[in-house]
């Protein structure tokens, strides 16, 4: 029976769990409706500005159990390295990331290829690679450029303004290096907190009311910040200062939250 529907667009939540749920539902819809090819299904993380004829749009409710099943399948059949690349693509800020990831997963499972993310001749894989590379680059920058300040209660506090939602990957890095410290990393862009208690697991919290003006720093924090600024100035070689090269190595958007540039 012909329904007149040629394409399906599944609109899911802009999160890893939301996209993975979308992948699960895409497979289910293909099976239930007898769709011949995954090419007839698209995933999106936002409502399209315009809708097309002969296309059915469905909103997908995030389901953690379904997302966990897809996660397990990817890790088991495609390997941890592919799962990491796909994860980094899903936390990127690109609008086409959900569809790119979905079709990369489809292709990888079809070919049983644990190195599917190396097949850059495939359009979906190339788009996934682009998304993952952008997230990985920012994560690498934040590992180097994040600056902590000591609060009055002894807790360490850092603020970032990440373009991509890499906080879930940044937290393990600092939890491993500061296991004995209580620290908070606040992502101003997504209004998400990464919280770590001494020798305990870290977790994320979103939606909490936050007034940065109420933060009280420790008495010695200002002294340490001044010492660090002087240290940075003293090791600089004035005749070799190269602002253009410096901007390439340290983009301007990271500097407002770095002590030595404040």
C-alpha positions in Angstrom: 0.0 0.0 0.0 1.4 3.4 -1.0 1.2 6.0 1.7 2.8 8.8 -0.3 5.5 9.2 2.3 9.0 9.0 0.8 11.2 10.2 3.6 11.1 10.3 7.4 12.8 12.9 9.6 13.2 12.0 13.2 13.7 15.0 15.5 15.5 14.1 18.6 16.9 15.8 21.7 20.3 17.5 21.2 22.2 15.2 23.5 24.1 11.9 23.2 21.1 10.0 24.7 18.7 11.8 22.4 20.6 11.0 19.3 21.2 7.4 20.3 17.5 7.0 21.0 16.9 8.5 17.5 19.1 5.8 16.0 17.2 3.1 17.8 13.8 4.5 16.6 15.1 4.8 13.1 15.9 1.1 12.9 12.5 0.3 14.5 10.6 2.5 12.0 12.5 1.0 9.1 11.4 -2.5 10.3 7.8 -1.7 11.2 7.1 0.3 8.0 9.0 -2.0 5.6 11.3 0.8 4.4 13.9 -0.6 2.0 16.8 1.7 2.8 18.1 3.8 5.7 18.6 6.5 3.0 14.9 7.3 3.4 15.3 8.2 7.1 17.1 11.3 8.5 17.9 12.4 12.0 17.8 16.0 13.2 18.4 17.7 16.5 16.1 20.7 15.8 12.9 21.5 13.9 13.7 22.3 10.3 13.0 25.8 9.2 11.0 24.5 6.2 9.2 21.2 5.7 9.3 19.1 2.5 6.5 17.4 0.7 6.1 13.6 1.0 8.1 13.7 4.3 6.9 12.7 7.7 8.3 14.5 10.7 8.3 12.7 14.1 9.6 13.9 17.5 11.5 11.3 19.4 11.3 11.2 23.2 14.7 10.4 24.8 14.8 6.9 26.3 17.9 6.0 28.3 17.3 2.3 28.0 17.1 2.5 24.2 20.2 4.7 24.1 22.1 2.2 26.3 21.2 -0.6 23.9 22.6 1.3 20.9 25.7 2.2 22.9 26.3 -1.4 23.8 25.9 -2.5 20.2 28.3 0.1 18.9 31.0 -0.7 21.5 30.6 -4.4 21.0 30.5 -4.6 17.2 32.5 -1.5 16.2 34.9 -1.2 19.1 35.8 1.4 21.7 37.8 3.7 19.3 34.8 4.0 16.9 32.5 4.6 19.9 34.8 7.4 21.1 34.8 9.1 17.7 31.0 8.9 17.4 30.6 10.2 20.9 32.8 13.2 20.1 30.8 13.9 17.0 27.5 13.8 19.0 28.7 16.5 21.4 29.7 18.8 18.6 27.7 22.0 17.8 27.0 21.0 14.1 23.3 20.8 13.1 23.9 17.7 10.8 25.7 15.7 13.5 22.8 13.4 14.3 22.2 12.3 10.7 25.9 11.9 10.1 26.3 9.7 13.1 23.2 7.7 12.3 24.3 6.8 8.8 27.9 6.1 9.9 26.6 3.6 12.5 24.4 2.0 9.8 27.3 1.7 7.4 29.6 0.4 10.1 27.2 -2.3 11.3 26.4 -3.3 7.7 30.1 -3.7 6.8 31.1 -5.1 10.2 34.0 -2.6 10.0 35.6 -1.5 13.3 37.6 1.1 11.4 34.5 2.7 9.8 35.5 6.2 10.8 38.5 5.9 8.5 36.3 5.5 5.4 36.4 9.3 4.6 35.4 8.7 1.1 31.9 8.1 2.5 29.9 11.3 2.9 28.4 10.4 6.3 31.7 9.3 7.7 33.4 12.5 6.4 30.7 14.6 8.2 31.1 12.5 11.4 34.9 13.0 11.2 34.4 16.8 10.8 32.2 17.0 13.9 34.4 14.8 16.0 37.6 16.7 15.0 36.1 20.0 16.1 35.1 18.6 19.5 38.4 16.9 20.0 40.3 20.1 19.1 38.3 22.1 21.6 38.7 19.5 24.3 42.5 19.5 23.8 42.5 23.3 24.1 40.4 23.3 27.3 42.7 20.7 28.9 45.5 23.2 28.5 43.7 26.5 28.9 41.3 25.9 31.8 42.3 27.8 34.9 41.2 27.0 38.5 40.7 29.5 41.3 40.5 28.7 45.0 37.3 29.7 46.7 36.9 30.7 50.3 35.7 27.2 51.3 38.8 25.6 49.7 37.0 24.4 46.6 38.5 24.9 43.2 36.4 26.7 40.5 37.0 27.0 36.8 34.8 28.6 34.1 34.8 27.7 30.5 32.8 28.8 27.5 32.9 25.8 25.2 31.4 25.9 21.7 30.9 22.1 21.8 29.5 20.2 24.8 32.8 18.6 25.8 32.4 19.0 29.5 31.6 15.3 30.0 35.0 14.5 28.5 36.8 17.3 30.3 35.7 16.2 33.7 37.5 12.7 33.7 40.7 14.5 32.7 40.8 16.7 35.8 39.3 14.1 38.1 42.3 11.9 37.2 44.7 14.7 37.9 43.0 16.3 40.9 41.6 13.2 42.7 42.0 14.7 46.2 40.4 18.1 45.4 36.8 19.3 45.5 36.3 21.2 42.2 33.7 22.6 40.0 33.9 23.4 36.2 31.1 25.6 34.9 30.4 25.7 31.2 28.8 29.1 30.7 27.6 28.3 27.2 25.5 25.3 28.2 25.0 26.4 31.8 26.2 23.0 33.0 28.2 22.2 36.1 30.8 19.5 36.4 31.1 18.6 40.1 33.8 16.5 41.7 34.2 15.6 45.4 37.5 14.5 46.9 38.1 10.8 46.0 34.6 10.4 44.7 32.9 10.1 41.3 32.2 13.3 39.3 28.8 14.2 37.9 27.0 16.8 35.8 24.3 19.1 36.9 22.3 21.4 34.6 19.5 24.0 35.2 20.7 25.1 38.7 20.4 28.8 39.5 23.8 30.4 39.5 25.0 33.9 40.4 28.7 34.3 39.7 28.9 37.6 41.5 28.2 35.7 44.8 31.4 33.7 44.5 33.9 34.5 47.2 37.5 33.7 46.5 40.1 32.8 49.2 42.3 35.4 50.7 45.5 34.1 49.0 43.8 33.6 45.5 44.5 37.2 44.4 48.2 36.8 45.5 48.6 33.6 43.5 47.0 35.1 40.5 49.3 38.1 40.6 52.3 35.8 41.0 51.2 33.7 38.0 50.8 36.8 35.8 54.3 38.0 36.8 55.7 34.6 36.0 54.2 34.6 32.5 55.6 38.1 31.9 59.0 37.2 33.2 59.5 34.1 31.0 58.4 36.0 27.9 61.2 37.1 25.5 60.2 40.5 24.3 62.1 40.4 21.0 60.4 37.1 20.1 56.8 38.1 20.9 54.6 37.1 17.9 51.0 38.0 18.4 49.8 36.4 15.1 51.4 33.0 16.0 50.1 33.4 19.6 46.5 33.8 18.3 46.9 30.6 16.1 48.1 28.6 19.1 45.7 30.3 21.6 42.5 31.5 20.1 41.1 34.7 21.5 37.8 33.1 22.7 39.7 31.2 25.4 41.4 34.2 26.9 38.7 35.8 29.0 38.7 32.9 31.4 42.5 32.6 31.6 44.2 34.2 34.6 47.2 35.5 32.6 45.0 37.5 30.2 42.7 39.0 32.7 
